[in-house]
């Protein structure tokens, strides 16, 4: 499992592959963000704008603390003064840690297979 460490102020933060709870939080945060392809760390940083500290707070957490112990509002305010190079590194590592293109391809294949099964069932008139 990939894990990335960051020193921000006097605290060490860790980034690990996303869990479902983090994914839901990111989806909520990204609902109002327009991201133009191709997606890269820099296009994502630019698109996030004022949402950037909140996104960082979702993606990384203080080392030694569970995700349930995270206070996103407090973390987001801590990251307001985070050096830009650390934030860029967090987002570059995000793509290495979470191969989103691979996940999306798997979902696309799954949806395609389900769609084919439904179409086949409708063609044969099966009542399954």
C-alpha positions as CSV (number, residue, x, y, z in Angstrom):
1,X,0.0,0.0,0.0
2,X,1.3,3.4,-1.0
3,X,1.8,5.9,1.8
4,X,3.1,9.5,1.6
5,X,4.3,11.7,4.5
6,X,4.4,15.5,4.7
7,X,5.8,17.8,7.3
8,X,3.6,20.8,7.8
9,X,4.6,23.1,10.6
10,X,5.3,20.8,13.6
11,X,3.0,18.0,12.5
12,X,3.4,15.1,10.2
13,X,0.6,14.2,7.9
14,X,0.0,11.0,5.9
15,X,-1.8,10.3,2.6
16,X,-3.0,6.7,2.0
17,X,-5.3,5.3,-0.7
18,X,-8.8,6.8,-0.3
19,X,-11.5,5.0,1.7
20,X,-15.2,5.4,0.8
21,X,-15.8,8.1,3.4
22,X,-13.1,10.3,1.9
23,X,-14.4,9.6,-1.5
24,X,-17.9,10.8,-0.5
25,X,-16.4,14.0,1.0
26,X,-14.5,14.7,-2.1
27,X,-17.5,14.2,-4.3
28,X,-19.5,16.7,-2.2
29,X,-16.6,19.2,-2.4
30,X,-16.2,18.8,-6.1
31,X,-19.9,19.2,-7.0
32,X,-19.4,22.9,-7.5
33,X,-15.9,22.7,-9.2
34,X,-15.6,22.6,-12.9
35,X,-12.5,20.6,-14.0
36,X,-11.4,20.6,-17.6
37,X,-9.6,17.6,-19.1
38,X,-6.9,16.6,-19.2
39,X,-6.8,16.3,-15.4
40,X,-3.5,16.8,-13.7
41,X,-2.3,18.0,-10.3
42,X,-2.0,21.6,-11.6
43,X,-5.4,21.7,-13.4
44,X,-7.0,20.3,-10.2
45,X,-5.2,22.9,-8.0
46,X,-6.4,25.7,-10.2
47,X,-10.0,24.5,-10.4
48,X,-10.3,24.0,-6.7
49,X,-9.4,27.6,-5.9
50,X,-10.8,28.4,-2.5
51,X,-11.8,24.8,-1.9
52,X,-8.1,23.7,-1.9
53,X,-7.6,23.7,1.9
54,X,-10.7,21.6,2.3
55,X,-9.6,19.1,-0.4
56,X,-6.2,18.7,1.3
57,X,-7.9,18.2,4.7
58,X,-9.9,15.3,3.1
59,X,-7.0,13.7,1.4
60,X,-4.4,13.7,4.2
61,X,-4.6,13.3,7.9
62,X,-2.4,13.7,10.9
63,X,-0.1,10.8,11.3
64,X,-1.2,8.5,14.1
65,X,-4.8,9.7,14.1
66,X,-7.7,7.7,12.6
67,X,-9.9,9.2,9.9
68,X,-12.7,9.4,12.4
69,X,-10.7,11.8,14.6
70,X,-10.3,14.3,11.7
71,X,-11.8,17.7,12.1
72,X,-12.0,19.0,8.5
73,X,-12.7,22.6,9.5
74,X,-9.6,22.7,11.8
75,X,-7.4,20.9,9.3
76,X,-8.5,23.2,6.4
77,X,-7.6,26.3,8.4
78,X,-4.2,24.7,9.3
79,X,-3.6,24.2,5.6
80,X,-4.3,27.9,4.8
81,X,-0.7,28.6,5.6
82,X,0.8,25.4,4.1
83,X,3.6,26.0,1.6
84,X,2.4,25.7,-2.0
85,X,5.1,23.2,-2.9
86,X,3.7,20.8,-0.2
87,X,0.1,21.2,-1.6
88,X,1.3,20.5,-5.1
89,X,3.2,17.5,-3.9
90,X,0.0,16.2,-2.0
91,X,-1.9,16.4,-5.3
92,X,0.8,14.8,-7.4
93,X,1.0,12.0,-4.8
94,X,-2.8,11.7,-4.9
95,X,-2.7,10.5,-8.5
96,X,0.0,8.0,-7.7
97,X,-1.7,6.8,-4.5
98,X,-5.2,6.6,-6.1
99,X,-5.1,5.4,-9.7
100,X,-8.4,7.0,-10.5
101,X,-8.2,6.3,-14.2
102,X,-7.9,2.6,-13.4
103,X,-10.9,2.8,-11.1
104,X,-13.0,4.7,-13.6
105,X,-12.1,2.2,-16.3
106,X,-13.2,-0.6,-14.1
107,X,-16.5,1.1,-13.4
108,X,-17.0,1.8,-17.1
109,X,-16.4,-1.9,-17.9
110,X,-18.8,-3.0,-15.2
111,X,-21.5,-0.6,-16.5
112,X,-20.9,-1.8,-20.0
113,X,-21.2,-5.5,-19.0
114,X,-24.4,-4.8,-17.0
115,X,-25.9,-2.9,-20.0
116,X,-25.1,-5.7,-22.3
117,X,-26.7,-8.2,-20.0
118,X,-29.9,-6.0,-19.8
119,X,-30.0,-5.6,-23.6
120,X,-29.5,-9.4,-24.1
121,X,-32.3,-10.1,-21.6
122,X,-34.7,-7.7,-23.3
123,X,-33.9,-9.2,-26.7
124,X,-34.7,-12.7,-25.6
125,X,-37.8,-11.7,-23.7
126,X,-36.5,-13.4,-20.6
127,X,-38.3,-12.4,-17.4
128,X,-35.2,-12.7,-15.2
